[in-house]
Amino acid sequence: MVKYKYMKFRQELFWDVDPKTIDKNKHSQYIIERILEMGRKEEIKWLLQNFDKKTIKETLMKRKGFTVKTANFWRLFFNIPKNKILCLSKQYQQMRKTHWPY
């Protein structure tokens, strides 16, 4: 685990980069997306304490890396209409199935 501003992130969350190089301000959407998608309870708690709800909601609405299950959970948690979540749109889901037919 790598210590990051009072939080130790698991390498599994950031397998594609060196977690030591992640900047909370520059990479906020990246951090938020990974923790919402794969974070454990303590990581979610850290996220909610370190980012304002507006930033978290905007990330959820704009980023495409969420699974349908995760996006639906968090949209209900934050009370966001389904049509505001990009990765839940029919157009995006159809496009995703052509690339990942599962």
Gaussian input, Z-matrix of N, CA and C with variables (Angstrom, degrees):
# hf/3-21g

backbone

0 1
 N
 C     1     B1
 C     2     B2     1     A1
 N     3     B3     2     A2     1     D1
 C     4     B4     3     A3     2     D2
 C     5     B5     4     A4     3     D3
 N     6     B6     5     A5     4     D4
 C     7     B7     6     A6     5     D5
 C     8     B8     7     A7     6     D6
 N     9     B9     8     A8     7     D7
 C    10    B10     9     A9     8     D8
 C    11    B11    10    A10     9     D9
 N    12    B12    11    A11    10    D10
 C    13    B13    12    A12    11    D11
 C    14    B14    13    A13    12    D12
 N    15    B15    14    A14    13    D13
 C    16    B16    15    A15    14    D14
 C    17    B17    16    A16    15    D15
 N    18    B18    17    A17    16    D16
 C    19    B19    18    A18    17    D17
 C    20    B20    19    A19    18    D18
 N    21    B21    20    A20    19    D19
 C    22    B22    21    A21    20    D20
 C    23    B23    22    A22    21    D21
 N    24    B24    23    A23    22    D22
 C    25    B25    24    A24    23    D23
 C    26    B26    25    A25    24    D24
 N    27    B27    26    A26    25    D25
 C    28    B28    27    A27    26    D26
 C    29    B29    28    A28    27    D27
 N    30    B30    29    A29    28    D28
 C    31    B31    30    A30    29    D29
 C    32    B32    31    A31    30    D30
 N    33    B33    32    A32    31    D31
 C    34    B34    33    A33    32    D32
 C    35    B35    34    A34    33    D33
 N    36    B36    35    A35    34    D34
 C    37    B37    36    A36    35    D35
 C    38    B38    37    A37    36    D36
 N    39    B39    38    A38    37    D37
 C    40    B40    39    A39    38    D38
 C    41    B41    40    A40    39    D39
 N    42    B42    41    A41    40    D40
 C    43    B43    42    A42    41    D41
 C    44    B44    43    A43    42    D42
 N    45    B45    44    A44    43    D43
 C    46    B46    45    A45    44    D44
 C    47    B47    46    A46    45    D45
 N    48    B48    47    A47    46    D46
 C    49    B49    48    A48    47    D47
 C    50    B50    49    A49    48    D48
 N    51    B51    50    A50    49    D49
 C    52    B52    51    A51    50    D50
 C    53    B53    52    A52    51    D51
 N    54    B54    53    A53    52    D52
 C    55    B55    54    A54    53    D53
 C    56    B56    55    A55    54    D54
 N    57    B57    56    A56    55    D55
 C    58    B58    57    A57    56    D56
 C    59    B59    58    A58    57    D57
 N    60    B60    59    A59    58    D58
 C    61    B61    60    A60    59    D59
 C    62    B62    61    A61    60    D60
 N    63    B63    62    A62    61    D61
 C    64    B64    63    A63    62    D62
 C    65    B65    64    A64    63    D63
 N    66    B66    65    A65    64    D64
 C    67    B67    66    A66    65    D65
 C    68    B68    67    A67    66    D66
 N    69    B69    68    A68    67    D67
 C    70    B70    69    A69    68    D68
 C    71    B71    70    A70    69    D69
 N    72    B72    71    A71    70    D70
 C    73    B73    72    A72    71    D71
 C    74    B74    73    A73    72    D72
 N    75    B75    74    A74    73    D73
 C    76    B76    75    A75    74    D74
 C    77    B77    76    A76    75    D75
 N    78    B78    77    A77    76    D76
 C    79    B79    78    A78    77    D77
 C    80    B80    79    A79    78    D78
 N    81    B81    80    A80    79    D79
 C    82    B82    81    A81    80    D80
 C    83    B83    82    A82    81    D81
 N    84    B84    83    A83    82    D82
 C    85    B85    84    A84    83    D83
 C    86    B86    85    A85    84    D84
 N    87    B87    86    A86    85    D85
 C    88    B88    87    A87    86    D86
 C    89    B89    88    A88    87    D87
 N    90    B90    89    A89    88    D88
 C    91    B91    90    A90    89    D89
 C    92    B92    91    A91    90    D90
 N    93    B93    92    A92    91    D91
 C    94    B94    93    A93    92    D92
 C    95    B95    94    A94    93    D93
 N    96    B96    95    A95    94    D94
 C    97    B97    96    A96    95    D95
 C    98    B98    97    A97    96    D96
 N    99    B99    98    A98    97    D97
 C   100   B100    99    A99    98    D98
 C   101   B101   100   A100    99    D99
 N   102   B102   101   A101   100   D100
 C   103   B103   102   A102   101   D101
 C   104   B104   103   A103   102   D102
 N   105   B105   104   A104   103   D103
 C   106   B106   105   A105   104   D104
 C   107   B107   106   A106   105   D105
 N   108   B108   107   A107   106   D106
 C   109   B109   108   A108   107   D107
 C   110   B110   109   A109   108   D108
 N   111   B111   110   A110   109   D109
 C   112   B112   111   A111   110   D110
 C   113   B113   112   A112   111   D111
 N   114   B114   113   A113   112   D112
 C   115   B115   114   A114   113   D113
 C   116   B116   115   A115   114   D114
 N   117   B117   116   A116   115   D115
 C   118   B118   117   A117   116   D116
 C   119   B119   118   A118   117   D117
 N   120   B120   119   A119   118   D118
 C   121   B121   120   A120   119   D119
 C   122   B122   121   A121   120   D120
 N   123   B123   122   A122   121   D121
 C   124   B124   123   A123   122   D122
 C   125   B125   124   A124   123   D123
 N   126   B126   125   A125   124   D124
 C   127   B127   126   A126   125   D125
 C   128   B128   127   A127   126   D126
 N   129   B129   128   A128   127   D127
 C   130   B130   129   A129   128   D128
 C   131   B131   130   A130   129   D129
 N   132   B132   131   A131   130   D130
 C   133   B133   132   A132   131   D131
 C   134   B134   133   A133   132   D132
 N   135   B135   134   A134   133   D133
 C   136   B136   135   A135   134   D134
 C   137   B137   136   A136   135   D135
 N   138   B138   137   A137   136   D136
 C   139   B139   138   A138   137   D137
 C   140   B140   139   A139   138   D138
 N   141   B141   140   A140   139   D139
 C   142   B142   141   A141   140   D140
 C   143   B143   142   A142   141   D141
 N   144   B144   143   A143   142   D142
 C   145   B145   144   A144   143   D143
 C   146   B146   145   A145   144   D144
 N   147   B147   146   A146   145   D145
 C   148   B148   147   A147   146   D146
 C   149   B149   148   A148   147   D147
 N   150   B150   149   A149   148   D148
 C   151   B151   150   A150   149   D149
 C   152   B152   151   A151   150   D150
 N   153   B153   152   A152   151   D151
 C   154   B154   153   A153   152   D152
 C   155   B155   154   A154   153   D153
 N   156   B156   155   A155   154   D154
 C   157   B157   156   A156   155   D155
 C   158   B158   157   A157   156   D156
 N   159   B159   158   A158   157   D157
 C   160   B160   159   A159   158   D158
 C   161   B161   160   A160   159   D159
 N   162   B162   161   A161   160   D160
 C   163   B163   162   A162   161   D161
 C   164   B164   163   A163   162   D162
 N   165   B165   164   A164   163   D163
 C   166   B166   165   A165   164   D164
 C   167   B167   166   A166   165   D165
 N   168   B168   167   A167   166   D166
 C   169   B169   168   A168   167   D167
 C   170   B170   169   A169   168   D168
 N   171   B171   170   A170   169   D169
 C   172   B172   171   A171   170   D170
 C   173   B173   172   A172   171   D171
 N   174   B174   173   A173   172   D172
 C   175   B175   174   A174   173   D173
 C   176   B176   175   A175   174   D174
 N   177   B177   176   A176   175   D175
 C   178   B178   177   A177   176   D176
 C   179   B179   178   A178   177   D177
 N   180   B180   179   A179   178   D178
 C   181   B181   180   A180   179   D179
 C   182   B182   181   A181   180   D180
 N   183   B183   182   A182   181   D181
 C   184   B184   183   A183   182   D182
 C   185   B185   184   A184   183   D183
 N   186   B186   185   A185   184   D184
 C   187   B187   186   A186   185   D185
 C   188   B188   187   A187   186   D186
 N   189   B189   188   A188   187   D187
 C   190   B190   189   A189   188   D188
 C   191   B191   190   A190   189   D189
 N   192   B192   191   A191   190   D190
 C   193   B193   192   A192   191   D191
 C   194   B194   193   A193   192   D192
 N   195   B195   194   A194   193   D193
 C   196   B196   195   A195   194   D194
 C   197   B197   196   A196   195   D195
 N   198   B198   197   A197   196   D196
 C   199   B199   198   A198   197   D197
 C   200   B200   199   A199   198   D198
 N   201   B201   200   A200   199   D199
 C   202   B202   201   A201   200   D200
 C   203   B203   202   A202   201   D201
 N   204   B204   203   A203   202   D202
 C   205   B205   204   A204   203   D203
 C   206   B206   205   A205   204   D204
 N   207   B207   206   A206   205   D205
 C   208   B208   207   A207   206   D206
 C   209   B209   208   A208   207   D207
 N   210   B210   209   A209   208   D208
 C   211   B211   210   A210   209   D209
 C   212   B212   211   A211   210   D210
 N   213   B213   212   A212   211   D211
 C   214   B214   213   A213   212   D212
 C   215   B215   214   A214   213   D213
 N   216   B216   215   A215   214   D214
 C   217   B217   216   A216   215   D215
 C   218   B218   217   A217   216   D216
 N   219   B219   218   A218   217   D217
 C   220   B220   219   A219   218   D218
 C   221   B221   220   A220   219   D219
 N   222   B222   221   A221   220   D220
 C   223   B223   222   A222   221   D221
 C   224   B224   223   A223   222   D222
 N   225   B225   224   A224   223   D223
 C   226   B226   225   A225   224   D224
 C   227   B227   226   A226   225   D225
 N   228   B228   227   A227   226   D226
 C   229   B229   228   A228   227   D227
 C   230   B230   229   A229   228   D228
 N   231   B231   230   A230   229   D229
 C   232   B232   231   A231   230   D230
 C   233   B233   232   A232   231   D231
 N   234   B234   233   A233   232   D232
 C   235   B235   234   A234   233   D233
 C   236   B236   235   A235   234   D234
 N   237   B237   236   A236   235   D235
 C   238   B238   237   A237   236   D236
 C   239   B239   238   A238   237   D237
 N   240   B240   239   A239   238   D238
 C   241   B241   240   A240   239   D239
 C   242   B242   241   A241   240   D240
 N   243   B243   242   A242   241   D241
 C   244   B244   243   A243   242   D242
 C   245   B245   244   A244   243   D243
 N   246   B246   245   A245   244   D244
 C   247   B247   246   A246   245   D245
 C   248   B248   247   A247   246   D246
 N   249   B249   248   A248   247   D247
 C   250   B250   249   A249   248   D248
 C   251   B251   250   A250   249   D249
 N   252   B252   251   A251   250   D250
 C   253   B253   252   A252   251   D251
 C   254   B254   253   A253   252   D252
 N   255   B255   254   A254   253   D253
 C   256   B256   255   A255   254   D254
 C   257   B257   256   A256   255   D255
 N   258   B258   257   A257   256   D256
 C   259   B259   258   A258   257   D257
 C   260   B260   259   A259   258   D258
 N   261   B261   260   A260   259   D259
 C   262   B262   261   A261   260   D260
 C   263   B263   262   A262   261   D261
 N   264   B264   263   A263   262   D262
 C   265   B265   264   A264   263   D263
 C   266   B266   265   A265   264   D264
 N   267   B267   266   A266   265   D265
 C   268   B268   267   A267   266   D266
 C   269   B269   268   A268   267   D267
 N   270   B270   269   A269   268   D268
 C   271   B271   270   A270   269   D269
 C   272   B272   271   A271   270   D270
 N   273   B273   272   A272   271   D271
 C   274   B274   273   A273   272   D272
 C   275   B275   274   A274   273   D273
 N   276   B276   275   A275   274   D274
 C   277   B277   276   A276   275   D275
 C   278   B278   277   A277   276   D276
 N   279   B279   278   A278   277   D277
 C   280   B280   279   A279   278   D278
 C   281   B281   280   A280   279   D279
 N   282   B282   281   A281   280   D280
 C   283   B283   282   A282   281   D281
 C   284   B284   283   A283   282   D282
 N   285   B285   284   A284   283   D283
 C   286   B286   285   A285   284   D284
 C   287   B287   286   A286   285   D285
 N   288   B288   287   A287   286   D286
 C   289   B289   288   A288   287   D287
 C   290   B290   289   A289   288   D288
 N   291   B291   290   A290   289   D289
 C   292   B292   291   A291   290   D290
 C   293   B293   292   A292   291   D291
 N   294   B294   293   A293   292   D292
 C   295   B295   294   A294   293   D293
 C   296   B296   295   A295   294   D294
 N   297   B297   296   A296   295   D295
 C   298   B298   297   A297   296   D296
 C   299   B299   298   A298   297   D297
 N   300   B300   299   A299   298   D298
 C   301   B301   300   A300   299   D299
 C   302   B302   301   A301   300   D300
 N   303   B303   302   A302   301   D301
 C   304   B304   303   A303   302   D302
 C   305   B305   304   A304   303   D303

   B1=1.4483
   B2=1.5243
   B3=1.3325
   B4=1.4523
   B5=1.5254
   B6=1.3238
   B7=1.4616
   B8=1.5236
   B9=1.3220
   B10=1.4594
   B11=1.5171
   B12=1.3054
   B13=1.4589
   B14=1.5221
   B15=1.3149
   B16=1.4564
   B17=1.5280
   B18=1.2988
   B19=1.4637
   B20=1.5214
   B21=1.3104
   B22=1.4554
   B23=1.5164
   B24=1.3240
   B25=1.4627
   B26=1.5182
   B27=1.3068
   B28=1.4576
   B29=1.5245
   B30=1.3116
   B31=1.4618
   B32=1.5291
   B33=1.3451
   B34=1.4630
   B35=1.5302
   B36=1.3162
   B37=1.4698
   B38=1.5234
   B39=1.3092
   B40=1.4694
   B41=1.5239
   B42=1.3191
   B43=1.4601
   B44=1.5209
   B45=1.3250
   B46=1.4552
   B47=1.5199
   B48=1.3262
   B49=1.4661
   B50=1.5296
   B51=1.3050
   B52=1.4628
   B53=1.5302
   B54=1.3272
   B55=1.4619
   B56=1.5261
   B57=1.3143
   B58=1.4625
   B59=1.5245
   B60=1.3242
   B61=1.4678
   B62=1.5248
   B63=1.3182
   B64=1.4659
   B65=1.5177
   B66=1.3167
   B67=1.4594
   B68=1.5301
   B69=1.3120
   B70=1.4660
   B71=1.5355
   B72=1.3120
   B73=1.4675
   B74=1.5265
   B75=1.3147
   B76=1.4654
   B77=1.5248
   B78=1.3144
   B79=1.4631
   B80=1.5247
   B81=1.3056
   B82=1.4682
   B83=1.5291
   B84=1.3305
   B85=1.4647
   B86=1.5232
   B87=1.3057
   B88=1.4677
   B89=1.5265
   B90=1.3208
   B91=1.4659
   B92=1.5272
   B93=1.3224
   B94=1.4639
   B95=1.5218
   B96=1.3172
   B97=1.4698
   B98=1.5300
   B99=1.3069
   B100=1.4679
   B101=1.5286
   B102=1.3256
   B103=1.4636
   B104=1.5236
   B105=1.3260
   B106=1.4627
   B107=1.5252
   B108=1.3129
   B109=1.4582
   B110=1.5292
   B111=1.3352
   B112=1.4608
   B113=1.5223
   B114=1.3215
   B115=1.4529
   B116=1.5130
   B117=1.2984
   B118=1.4584
   B119=1.5197
   B120=1.3148
   B121=1.4633
   B122=1.5332
   B123=1.3135
   B124=1.4672
   B125=1.5292
   B126=1.3368
   B127=1.4665
   B128=1.5310
   B129=1.3264
   B130=1.4683
   B131=1.5271
   B132=1.3121
   B133=1.4676
   B134=1.5237
   B135=1.3378
   B136=1.4572
   B137=1.5276
   B138=1.3201
   B139=1.4638
   B140=1.5286
   B141=1.3137
   B142=1.4668
   B143=1.5224
   B144=1.3145
   B145=1.4575
   B146=1.5257
   B147=1.3328
   B148=1.4618
   B149=1.5235
   B150=1.3294
   B151=1.4647
   B152=1.5157
   B153=1.3266
   B154=1.4624
   B155=1.5228
   B156=1.3190
   B157=1.4682
   B158=1.5284
   B159=1.3076
   B160=1.4674
   B161=1.5302
   B162=1.3181
   B163=1.4681
   B164=1.5311
   B165=1.3161
   B166=1.4680
   B167=1.5268
   B168=1.3263
   B169=1.4698
   B170=1.5209
   B171=1.3293
   B172=1.4631
   B173=1.5287
   B174=1.3169
   B175=1.4661
   B176=1.5182
   B177=1.3074
   B178=1.4689
   B179=1.5243
   B180=1.3111
   B181=1.4643
   B182=1.5272
   B183=1.3377
   B184=1.4595
   B185=1.5263
   B186=1.3189
   B187=1.4631
   B188=1.5250
   B189=1.3288
   B190=1.4633
   B191=1.5265
   B192=1.3156
   B193=1.4548
   B194=1.5145
   B195=1.3071
   B196=1.4562
   B197=1.5232
   B198=1.3280
   B199=1.4567
   B200=1.5284
   B201=1.3209
   B202=1.4687
   B203=1.5302
   B204=1.3021
   B205=1.4632
   B206=1.5396
   B207=1.3210
   B208=1.4616
   B209=1.5205
   B210=1.3211
   B211=1.4732
   B212=1.5233
   B213=1.3129
   B214=1.4665
   B215=1.5251
   B216=1.3142
   B217=1.4626
   B218=1.5235
   B219=1.3325
   B220=1.4646
   B221=1.5191
   B222=1.3243
   B223=1.4701
   B224=1.5220
   B225=1.3347
   B226=1.4624
   B227=1.5310
   B228=1.3041
   B229=1.4642
   B230=1.5297
   B231=1.3277
   B232=1.4681
   B233=1.5330
   B234=1.3290
   B235=1.4690
   B236=1.5425
   B237=1.3222
   B238=1.4594
   B239=1.5214
   B240=1.3269
   B241=1.4674
   B242=1.5320
   B243=1.3063
   B244=1.4711
   B245=1.5262
   B246=1.3269
   B247=1.4697
   B248=1.5277
   B249=1.3179
   B250=1.4701
   B251=1.5315
   B252=1.3239
   B253=1.4685
   B254=1.5271
   B255=1.3307
   B256=1.4628
   B257=1.5232
   B258=1.3225
   B259=1.4739
   B260=1.5274
   B261=1.3323
   B262=1.4616
   B263=1.5279
   B264=1.3261
   B265=1.4615
   B266=1.5270
   B267=1.3173
   B268=1.4726
   B269=1.5197
   B270=1.3170
   B271=1.4561
   B272=1.5343
   B273=1.3134
   B274=1.4562
   B275=1.5241
   B276=1.3155
   B277=1.4661
   B278=1.5240
   B279=1.3328
   B280=1.4694
   B281=1.5222
   B282=1.3268
   B283=1.4571
   B284=1.5287
   B285=1.3073
   B286=1.4624
   B287=1.5372
   B288=1.3270
   B289=1.4644
   B290=1.5296
   B291=1.3161
   B292=1.4658
   B293=1.5249
   B294=1.3318
   B295=1.4669
   B296=1.5202
   B297=1.3295
   B298=1.4541
   B299=1.5224
   B300=1.3128
   B301=1.4744
   B302=1.5364
   B303=1.3192
   B304=1.4677
   B305=1.4927
   A1=109.38
   A2=114.96
   A3=121.09
   A4=108.48
   A5=116.17
   A6=120.11
   A7=109.22
   A8=117.29
   A9=122.01
   A10=108.61
   A11=116.61
   A12=122.09
   A13=111.93
   A14=116.47
   A15=123.67
   A16=113.50
   A17=117.66
   A18=120.88
   A19=108.60
   A20=116.48
   A21=120.45
   A22=107.72
   A23=115.79
   A24=120.52
   A25=109.69
   A26=114.92
   A27=120.17
   A28=108.72
   A29=116.71
   A30=121.45
   A31=110.38
   A32=117.20
   A33=121.02
   A34=112.10
   A35=117.18
   A36=119.75
   A37=111.46
   A38=115.67
   A39=120.66
   A40=110.13
   A41=115.23
   A42=122.01
   A43=112.98
   A44=117.19
   A45=120.28
   A46=114.19
   A47=117.68
   A48=121.64
   A49=108.94
   A50=115.27
   A51=120.33
   A52=106.44
   A53=118.13
   A54=120.35
   A55=114.48
   A56=117.08
   A57=120.97
   A58=112.01
   A59=116.95
   A60=120.48
   A61=113.07
   A62=117.43
   A63=120.72
   A64=109.72
   A65=115.06
   A66=121.90
   A67=108.96
   A68=116.38
   A69=122.02
   A70=111.99
   A71=117.92
   A72=121.19
   A73=112.88
   A74=116.93
   A75=120.75
   A76=112.68
   A77=117.34
   A78=121.97
   A79=112.63
   A80=117.04
   A81=120.71
   A82=112.63
   A83=118.14
   A84=119.55
   A85=111.45
   A86=116.91
   A87=122.08
   A88=110.10
   A89=116.79
   A90=121.85
   A91=110.28
   A92=115.86
   A93=120.74
   A94=110.91
   A95=116.72
   A96=120.47
   A97=111.11
   A98=117.14
   A99=120.50
   A100=111.38
   A101=117.00
   A102=118.88
   A103=111.04
   A104=118.23
   A105=119.25
   A106=111.17
   A107=117.14
   A108=121.21
   A109=112.60
   A110=118.12
   A111=119.86
   A112=114.56
   A113=117.24
   A114=119.85
   A115=114.33
   A116=114.41
   A117=122.72
   A118=108.76
   A119=115.56
   A120=121.37
   A121=112.35
   A122=117.92
   A123=120.65
   A124=111.99
   A125=117.17
   A126=121.11
   A127=110.62
   A128=116.21
   A129=120.74
   A130=109.33
   A131=116.19
   A132=121.01
   A133=109.92
   A134=116.88
   A135=121.24
   A136=110.46
   A137=116.09
   A138=121.15
   A139=111.21
   A140=116.12
   A141=120.81
   A142=112.05
   A143=117.84
   A144=121.59
   A145=112.66
   A146=117.27
   A147=120.80
   A148=115.52
   A149=117.41
   A150=120.89
   A151=108.37
   A152=115.75
   A153=118.16
   A154=109.97
   A155=115.76
   A156=121.18
   A157=111.70
   A158=117.65
   A159=120.62
   A160=110.73
   A161=116.67
   A162=121.21
   A163=111.00
   A164=116.70
   A165=120.80
   A166=109.92
   A167=117.15
   A168=120.93
   A169=111.23
   A170=117.74
   A171=121.31
   A172=110.67
   A173=116.41
   A174=120.71
   A175=110.18
   A176=116.37
   A177=120.94
   A178=111.11
   A179=117.51
   A180=120.61
   A181=112.63
   A182=118.29
   A183=121.44
   A184=115.57
   A185=117.19
   A186=120.25
   A187=111.45
   A188=115.50
   A189=121.03
   A190=113.17
   A191=118.16
   A192=120.73
   A193=115.92
   A194=117.57
   A195=120.61
   A196=111.31
   A197=115.82
   A198=119.28
   A199=107.34
   A200=116.49
   A201=121.00
   A202=109.87
   A203=116.21
   A204=121.75
   A205=110.61
   A206=116.68
   A207=121.23
   A208=111.26
   A209=116.88
   A210=120.53
   A211=110.96
   A212=117.06
   A213=120.15
   A214=111.80
   A215=117.10
   A216=119.61
   A217=110.70
   A218=116.05
   A219=119.63
   A220=112.53
   A221=118.74
   A222=119.02
   A223=109.90
   A224=116.93
   A225=120.38
   A226=110.67
   A227=117.01
   A228=122.06
   A229=110.81
   A230=116.58
   A231=121.56
   A232=112.99
   A233=116.51
   A234=121.58
   A235=111.96
   A236=115.24
   A237=122.38
   A238=107.91
   A239=118.51
   A240=119.98
   A241=111.14
   A242=115.63
   A243=121.60
   A244=112.15
   A245=117.21
   A246=120.20
   A247=113.11
   A248=118.16
   A249=121.80
   A250=112.26
   A251=116.91
   A252=121.70
   A253=108.71
   A254=116.25
   A255=121.90
   A256=113.07
   A257=117.79
   A258=119.65
   A259=112.80
   A260=118.69
   A261=121.71
   A262=113.16
   A263=116.55
   A264=119.21
   A265=110.43
   A266=116.85
   A267=121.08
   A268=111.01
   A269=116.06
   A270=120.49
   A271=110.80
   A272=116.97
   A273=120.07
   A274=111.18
   A275=117.89
   A276=121.24
   A277=111.20
   A278=117.34
   A279=120.61
   A280=110.54
   A281=116.72
   A282=120.84
   A283=110.12
   A284=117.13
   A285=121.85
   A286=110.58
   A287=117.49
   A288=120.97
   A289=111.57
   A290=117.18
   A291=118.08
   A292=110.60
   A293=116.80
   A294=120.81
   A295=111.77
   A296=117.59
   A297=123.73
   A298=108.61
   A299=118.52
   A300=121.87
   A301=113.16
   A302=116.44
   A303=121.50
   A304=110.44
   D1=148.89
   D2=-178.97
   D3=-115.35
   D4=129.00
   D5=-179.41
   D6=-73.37
   D7=131.50
   D8=-179.39
   D9=-141.28
   D10=101.95
   D11=176.58
   D12=46.09
   D13=62.32
   D14=178.42
   D15=71.60
   D16=13.47
   D17=179.02
   D18=-137.12
   D19=134.18
   D20=174.79
   D21=-98.93
   D22=112.98
   D23=178.75
   D24=-86.31
   D25=140.12
   D26=173.98
   D27=-73.50
   D28=141.73
   D29=178.07
   D30=-59.26
   D31=-29.15
   D32=-179.48
   D33=-61.63
   D34=-28.43
   D35=178.83
   D36=-70.90
   D37=-35.01
   D38=-175.23
   D39=-126.84
   D40=55.24
   D41=-176.77
   D42=-65.34
   D43=-22.80
   D44=-174.06
   D45=-94.32
   D46=-1.70
   D47=178.64
   D48=-142.21
   D49=167.46
   D50=172.53
   D51=-82.61
   D52=114.17
   D53=-177.23
   D54=-56.55
   D55=-23.24
   D56=178.37
   D57=-66.00
   D58=-22.37
   D59=-177.19
   D60=-92.06
   D61=-2.39
   D62=-177.79
   D63=-78.79
   D64=127.84
   D65=178.07
   D66=-104.93
   D67=124.35
   D68=-176.07
   D69=-55.46
   D70=-38.76
   D71=-177.96
   D72=-80.59
   D73=-43.32
   D74=-178.62
   D75=-73.55
   D76=-32.68
   D77=-173.35
   D78=-115.06
   D79=31.94
   D80=-174.04
   D81=-59.04
   D82=-45.62
   D83=-178.68
   D84=-64.71
   D85=-38.16
   D86=178.05
   D87=-62.03
   D88=-47.68
   D89=179.96
   D90=-62.88
   D91=-47.81
   D92=-178.37
   D93=-60.54
   D94=-46.48
   D95=-179.16
   D96=-59.58
   D97=-47.52
   D98=-177.65
   D99=-64.56
   D100=-41.93
   D101=-177.90
   D102=-71.77
   D103=-40.98
   D104=177.64
   D105=-63.21
   D106=-36.23
   D107=-177.69
   D108=-78.00
   D109=-41.52
   D110=-170.68
   D111=-131.01
   D112=6.48
   D113=-174.23
   D114=-73.24
   D115=152.18
   D116=173.62
   D117=-89.50
   D118=172.18
   D119=-175.10
   D120=-52.73
   D121=-47.45
   D122=-177.95
   D123=-67.67
   D124=-30.42
   D125=177.94
   D126=-73.48
   D127=-38.41
   D128=176.25
   D129=-63.79
   D130=-44.11
   D131=179.29
   D132=-59.38
   D133=-45.83
   D134=177.79
   D135=-59.19
   D136=-44.70
   D137=-179.43
   D138=-58.05
   D139=-48.61
   D140=-178.07
   D141=-65.92
   D142=-24.87
   D143=178.25
   D144=-86.00
   D145=-22.21
   D146=-173.58
   D147=-107.31
   D148=-10.10
   D149=177.72
   D150=-130.50
   D151=141.72
   D152=178.45
   D153=-74.50
   D154=155.94
   D155=-176.29
   D156=-60.33
   D157=-34.29
   D158=179.74
   D159=-60.27
   D160=-46.11
   D161=179.77
   D162=-64.41
   D163=-41.47
   D164=179.33
   D165=-64.50
   D166=-45.11
   D167=179.88
   D168=-63.52
   D169=-43.75
   D170=179.21
   D171=-60.73
   D172=-40.43
   D173=178.13
   D174=-63.38
   D175=-45.70
   D176=179.25
   D177=-61.36
   D178=-37.37
   D179=-178.00
   D180=-75.35
   D181=-30.92
   D182=-172.47
   D183=-98.39
   D184=-34.98
   D185=-173.68
   D186=-76.64
   D187=147.78
   D188=-175.90
   D189=-104.93
   D190=1.98
   D191=-174.03
   D192=-86.06
   D193=6.73
   D194=-178.88
   D195=-87.95
   D196=144.41
   D197=170.76
   D198=-75.05
   D199=161.46
   D200=179.71
   D201=-60.49
   D202=-42.66
   D203=-178.79
   D204=-60.58
   D205=-47.73
   D206=-179.83
   D207=-65.60
   D208=-45.90
   D209=-179.24
   D210=-60.78
   D211=-41.68
   D212=178.93
   D213=-65.94
   D214=-41.01
   D215=178.39
   D216=-59.65
   D217=-52.25
   D218=-175.50
   D219=-70.64
   D220=-30.59
   D221=177.18
   D222=-66.30
   D223=-36.47
   D224=176.14
   D225=-69.74
   D226=-41.25
   D227=179.05
   D228=-59.70
   D229=-43.36
   D230=-177.80
   D231=-95.31
   D232=2.62
   D233=178.47
   D234=56.60
   D235=54.74
   D236=178.90
   D237=-108.25
   D238=131.82
   D239=177.69
   D240=-60.94
   D241=142.75
   D242=-177.60
   D243=-56.23
   D244=-38.53
   D245=-177.27
   D246=-69.82
   D247=-7.22
   D248=178.37
   D249=-91.99
   D250=-8.98
   D251=-177.78
   D252=-96.85
   D253=111.22
   D254=-175.25
   D255=-56.31
   D256=-45.07
   D257=-175.98
   D258=-72.33
   D259=-6.75
   D260=176.10
   D261=-99.27
   D262=-3.33
   D263=-179.49
   D264=-68.02
   D265=146.64
   D266=-179.37
   D267=-59.75
   D268=-40.33
   D269=-179.51
   D270=-61.08
   D271=-45.60
   D272=179.40
   D273=-66.86
   D274=-40.63
   D275=179.98
   D276=-63.27
   D277=-39.33
   D278=178.04
   D279=-66.38
   D280=-42.46
   D281=179.39
   D282=-64.10
   D283=-41.09
   D284=-179.02
   D285=-64.13
   D286=-39.06
   D287=-179.86
   D288=-65.47
   D289=-29.81
   D290=178.83
   D291=-71.04
   D292=-28.75
   D293=179.29
   D294=-89.24
   D295=-34.64
   D296=-177.85
   D297=-129.80
   D298=79.87
   D299=-174.50
   D300=-73.38
   D301=76.05
   D302=176.48
   D303=-138.94

